[in-house]
Every structure is written in structure tokens, then in C-alpha cells.
């Protein structure tokens, strides 16, 4: 298992970044006693009656759409175990490794699925295993890239980077033919930030096959409903035909 590793470092860590928010939920019917081998500063475990409607109509539908096969069992489960809390400016990813290990234990002891409210995704046990346990740690699995229509273009934006205490990524005015070309840029920024890097204001990035370069600009706030996080806005450099 990937979390058998003794330590998950952040090799590019720079102090002064944001605080990491862990918000993961496991639904199921859990026998007593539940696994209790979990202790991470800043994180707390709570058990409650499962009520999928707590997410509201729009977010509930996004969760269902993320995995139509997993959602019914998750909605029907009687209990929910939440792992939630703030880890201040974490210099390593031990908090995440321990959280994934605890979720593994829960899925072996009555859990029927996982909800990630930050990325608006749900996972069956098999989907969770295939995504997070099948190989080396992959930061892009913990963020989702969304495509939203805007006029004749596309808004490309992420959710989930608050898990690492780093801003999400956004780019407006993307042409349909540019979406695939920009995804490596987004994935690169996700991986760099998960490793602890801070992207400076004015940093230039460029996608292979797109003439215009992009300028990284820090924007937003933790109260921004589009991200529930700060974000890096990738602004096009120069006029676009």
C-alpha cells in the first residue's frame, strides 16, 4: 500500500504557505469498536448519522454525477465518519498519509464509500483503491480539474488544493482545442504545490502547442464559493486572436 511508506516529504517546501484543510468522509455501517489508531495534530474524528442532503441540492447532484455507481450505497449508508481539521503550514504530508491509512481501515470495517467534499467527488471502495492505493503517491488524484462553459470559451479550474494548503488554479478564455494542451500545465502546478512550492506572483508558464504564455496571479480568498480557497489565476499574456 502507498501509505506503508514511513514518511511523505514535501521536497520543495517553502514556509509561509497556507494551512491545509482535511475534510474527508467515510460512509457505512460501522461495528463497535471502530478502528481508533489515528492521531494527527489538528485533525479530529467524528461519527454522525449520514444525511446526504446536508450538501445542498447543487453539490449533492455534483457528488452523484462524479460516480453514479458509488452514490446510491453512500447515500443509503446509516453512518458517516468525518476526518476534519486544519494542519498549519505543513512541511510534510504525514497528515495526509495517516488520513488515507485510517480511511483504509474504515473501508475494511463497514465502510461502503468515501466522500471528498473539497473536490465534490464520491468513491466506492474499489474506486478509492484504484485511485489512491494502486501505485506511488500522485498529487493530481487529490484535485479535480473542472471545465465550465463561458460564452464561446471554457473556464478551466481546479478544486481540492486546500488539502495541501496551496491555491487552486484557474484559467478563463480557454478554447476547446486548448483544454488538453493546458492540462499538463495544471498538473504541473498541482504537483509543484503539493511538494510545497510557492508560485510567485508574475510567474510565467506556457503550454506546449499554445502560442500565448500565461502569467500566474494570486487571487481570491478562502470564502470564494467557486474554490473555497485562494487560487492562481493564469492570465493570458498579450492579445489573443
Secondary structure, DSSP 8 states (H G I E B T S, - for coil): -GGGSS--B-TT--TT---EEEEEEEEE---SS-------TTEEEEEEE--GGGG-HHHHHHHHHHTHHHHHHHHH-SEEEEEEEEETT-SBSHHHHHHHHHHHHHHTTTEEEEEETTTTEEE-HHHHHHHHTSSS--GGGGSEEEEEEETTEEEEEEE-GGGGTS-EEEEEEE-GGGHHHHHHHHHHHHHHHHTT----TT-EE--TT-SS-EEEEEEEETT-TTTTEEEEEEEE-S---
